[in-house]
Amino acid sequence: MIGERNDSHERHEKRSSGPVPAEESIATMPTISMFYGVIIRMYYAPGEHNPPHFHAYYNEFKATFSVDTLELMQGELPKRQLRLVQAWAELHRDELRADWQMVTSGEEPCRIPPLQ
């Protein structure tokens, strides 16, 4: 599993936009971005439940964030990673909204550049 994350991270660095390859899908929740050890995913299925949201993973921590308000909806992250995820989401809110439109239509979301 750790090797998969590293491979996925390397592929991400080489390609920062476009649809997420099917081989990276994890139970239809592909990784859309990775930065500083944080993995961002968005579940895709027709009629995905509102409100628009994305999932962040960091080590054993899991959290769900609102795309519209950037507020933590569920779960927890360490304070530093929480701030990083919210800063990234603020910079990429339009892309997150576009990805949400795609996932509610059953399409795979596009990659979003990492926080740098």
N, C-alpha and C positions, 0 to 999 in steps of 0.2 A: 504494500500500500504506500509506504513511504517513497519507494522508487517511482511509483506511478505519479505521485505528486511532483517529484522532481522533473520527470519527463514532461508532465503537463505544463509545469512552470517554464521549462525550456521552450516548448512549443509556443506558449503564450508570448514569450519575449520576442520570438521571431514573427509572430502574427498578432497584431493588436486590434484588428477589425474584421468583420465578416461573420458569417454563421459559425457556430461552435460545431466542430466535427462530431459526428455521431459516436465515435469511439470514446469521446470524452464525456458522454452523457452518463450520469450516475442517477439511475431511477428517474429519468427525464428531468433532472435538475443539473444541467451542465454548469461548469465554471465559466463565469463571464468576465472575471477579473481576479488578479492575485497581486498582492503587494504586502511587503513587510510581514510575511507569514499569515496574512489574512486571506481567506478564500471567499469570494463572492459568487453566489449561485442564484439562479432564478428558475423556479419550477415552470415547466411549460405544458399546458393542456388546454384544450378548448374550454372556455368558460371558467378559467382559473378564478378562484374566489377573490373578491375585493376585500379591503382596499388594496391598491397596487403596493407591492412590497418585494423585498429581496432578502436573502438569507446570507449571513456572515458567519464564518467559522474560523476559530483561532484556537489551536490545540484542542482541549476538551470543551471549550466554550462554543455555544451556538446562540445566535441572536437573529431576530427578524426586525427589519426596519421598514417604515412607511416611505414610499417614494415621494409622496406629496409633502410630508412634514419633516421627514428624516428622523423622526422620533423612534426610539426603541419601542417596539410593540410587544416583544416577547423575548425571553431569554436574557443572557448577560454576556458581556465581554469585559476584559480588564479596561480600566479607564483610558489608558493610552490608545489601545486598539479601537475603543468606542469613538474617540475623537478622530482617529485616522479614517475610520469608515465614514463618519458623518462628513468630514472634510472632502473625501473622495466623492461621496454621493452628491454633495452640493455642487461640485465641479462638473458632474456628469448627470445631473438630474434630467436634462432633455433626452439623453441617450437611454437612461433608465425608463423614462416614460415611453419612448419608442419601443424598447424591448418589451415592456409590459403589453403594449398593443399587439406585438408579435405573439407573445406567449398566450394571450387570451384567444388568439386565432389558431392556436395549436402549432405555431411555427417556433423553430428554435431561435433563441435570442442571439443577438450579435455580441461579439467581444467588445469590451469597453477598456480603454487604456488604463493602466495602473496608476496609482498615486506615485508621483516622483518627487 
